[in-house]
């Protein structure tokens, strides 16, 4: 019997707490699918999701982050065009000067009123849920 399971991933919403309005970091992806995305990636075998989130933040934006809370799990089978993934999304805080690295071609800081339109994966939904939570304190409803 062959098992086909979703692949675990993490995404990190990193708020820059040393900047006005606490903008978040988005990366412009160097590899397909192209566009803007939250920092994140695949969980390695033997690694916790928390360790994966910290590692991916350091690899992609060069920052040590403080994980604040686990925000939500997103598991729509169509969220990643490459394969079925499920993402544990963390809220994190950081200070300093982020630098694009690893598979990040570029990065920028964004507030809720200035978010790029070409977001990858389901990151438009994740960010909509996040901004709603951040501004109104309401968590996303489970669907």
Buried (B, 14 or more C-beta within 10 A) or exposed (E): EEEEEBEBBBBBBBBBEEEEEBBBBBBBBEEEEEBBBBBBBBBEEEBEBBBBBBBBBBBBBBBEBEBEEBBBEBBBEEBBEEEBBBBBBBBBBBEEEBEBEBEBEEBBBBEBEEBBEEBBBBBBBBBBBBBBBBEEEEEBEEE
